[in-house]
Amino acid sequence: MAKEGCVSRAVAMVGMLLGSSAAVVAAHLSSEATAAWNVYARATEARIAGELRSSSGFLALDFQSDAVATRRALLAGDVIVRAMEASRNNGRPIEVPAARVEHWLGAVLIPGITAARLVDALEEGPPPSDDVLKSAVLERGPDWMLVSMRLQRKAIVTVVYDTEHVVTFTRRAPSRATSTSTAVRIVEIVDANTPQEHQVRTDNDRGFLWRLNAYWRYQDVAGGVVAECESLTLSRDVPSVVRFLVNPVIERTARESMTRTLTALRTRFGTGNR
C-alpha cells in the first residue's frame, strides 16, 4: 500500500507538471517527430495493404502467431486488445524523437449483423462512445465523409479536443470491408463547457494528441461480424526521469479506451441493441 501511495503521488506530480505552462513550451511538435510519424504511419499502412492482398487471412490478428487461439477467443465473446509496434523493412523499430507513438490493435465480435449492414450504419456517422462527447457529419460523398468530433482523453490529465476526420469506406467483398479514419484537424480546448472555453493554438498546446489514425476491418463470421481496429496516435514524450511511473498509466488508459470503443460498438449494433 505504501508503494502504491508513492506511485500515485508521483503520477499526480507528473500531471501537475504536464499541465503547467512550463510544459507547454516543451511540448512543441518538431519537424523530426513529424517526419518519423509519417514513416511510422506509412510502414503500418504498407503492412496493412500487404495483409489485405494476402490469401492467408484478412484481420491483422490472422497474421499473428496466436491467430487460432485469438479467433477462438473472439468467437467466444472476448474483447481482444494488444499493443503493436511498426518496424522498418530490416525489422528494426522506428524511432520517433521527442514524441511518443501509441499503437494498439483491438477486435470484438458483434453478433447478429453483417459487415455490409454494419458499414451501412457507420456511413451514417460515428457511433456513440464514452470518449466522443459529440459528433457531426460535415460533408459526405460516395464511401467517404468528413466528421467533426469533440474527444475527451484521460490519462495523467484530462484533455478535450475538437477534431475533424476524413473517413473512407471500402467494400472488398460481400463479407468483408475496411475503413480508415485520419484526423486532419486537432485543436485542444481549455475550460471545455464553461464560459471560459477557448481553443489553444496548435503550436502552443500541451501535446497530448498531435496525430490520430484508425484503420478498421470488418469480416463476417458465424453468428455476426468481427470488427477490428488498429489505432495510431502521436503525442508528447514523457520525461525520462518519470517514464517508468507514467508509461504504465498511459498504456493502461490506451488499452481501456480501445476496450470501451469496441464494447460500445458491440452494444450499439449487436443483436438486441438495435
Summary of the structure (lengths in Angstrom):
residues: 274
radius of gyration: 19.2
end to end distance: 44.7
largest distance: 57.8
contacts: 810
relative contact order: 0.18
helix: 36%
strand: 35%
